Amino acid sequence: MTDCCAKPGLMSLEQALQTLLAGVTAVSEVESIALAECDGRVLAQPVISPMNVPPHDNSAMDGYALRAADLASQKPLPLAGESFAGHPYEGTCPEGHCIRIMTGATIPAGTDTVIMQEQTERTEVGIRFLKPADAGNNIRKAGEDIQEGCDVLAQGHRLRPQDLGLLASLGVASVPVYRKVKVAVFSTGDELKLPGETLGHGDIYDSNRIVVTSMLHRLGMDVLDLGKLPDNRDTIREALIRADREADAVITSGGVSVGEADYTKEILEELGETSFWKLAIKPGKPFAFGKLPDSVFFGLPGNPVSATITLHILAIAALRIMSGENHQPPTTFLATTLTRLKKAPGRREFQRGILSADDSDNPIVVTTGSQGSGILRSMNMANCYIILPEESEGAEPGEQVLVMPFDNLLA
């Protein structure tokens, strides 16, 4: 049975993504901010290492630093001093002597190897070494991790905690980053109520806006929340004008379908232009992308699952580009389905699944159950999408299917 919504004129996902990414530009404003405030921000310039890491040859073990040639005598070597991290041995180690050294401590001048303490024994006349060693043994060379002048992080890289640790190890106190993209968000619908309010007959709670704003905050966006709006043409028009004036991007939920009260698309075409608004995907067919005079517009479907998925796989990709981030396709791979997956040919489907591994560490996936576009619990239970191509008629247990694990915006 063919998908009843798979009509000619629906734009493919690939074409939609291409149109989205070509239709947005990165913000140009740059600010230099302290390292502690940089988590999740996007680098506006590449980072070049100002120093070697480690900055000096240092010991990889607790033990004794010495000349490898002095081991030939097989005699105990007198102890000439100590080298601790932050308190290096000053001067040059005398020939025929050794120096007590701790992990991370600077290698003393005049020594070329370190013997771990477990391979030594103390005597009244010095330290006896129980095994031979080659020069360079247990020594971490200066610049072994990072060499001065090398590229450390690329422009367009979104900074993570481990990146900040790396920059701190280089003595970097602040970095230039692109300013945050500002996104205006609102939901439309007379039926919408805020959590905590009493539902009337036919009312539902506005869950889409909290999902959208939460994901945008995780992405590092500056969010302007304009709330929930009634199905009123003038109110929606005023909100779009304000959003266009104050934000770089506008995201709405609902109002882009074909109902008599779906005004958002009409007003968008009045104030700007619509690039597309029907996609060959399920859920998420009524997703709109367009431009206002000073911003770009993403119109999400009203159904909760459709809104979440189209935001995640479409709008977020464009917002990353607007943030100055380098585009990276999502991670996908094959997994074996353990449950039957139902599908009609016609549209690409993003079913919700639970990804894990079998006893041999091979990826396996099961469906979360009912895949209706209004069943938000299917997203709540999932940790991945099961992506079934347009021509697919589903999959039987034991077949391989394409999966896309949730990234940090949903995981």
ABEGO torsion letter per residue (X at the ends): XBBAABBBGBBBAAAAAAAAAAABBBBABBBBBBAAAABGBBBABBBBBABBOBABBBBABBEBBBBAAAAAAGBBBBBAEBBBBGBBBBEBBBBGBBBBBBBGBBBBBGBABBBBAAABBBBAAEBBBABBBBBGBGBBBBGAABBBGBBABBBGBBBBAAAAAAAAAAGBABBBBBBBBBBBBBBBEAABBBBGBBBBBGBBBBAAAAAAAAAAAAAGBBBBBAEBBBBBAAAAAAAAAAAAAABABBBBBEGABABAABAAAAAAAAABBBABABBBBOBGABBBBBBBAABBBBBBBABAAAAAAAAAAAAAAAAAAAAGBBBBBBBBBBBBBABBBBBBBGBBBBBBBBBBBBAAGBBBBBBAEBABAABAAAAAABABBBBBBAABAEBBBGBBBBBBBBBAAAX
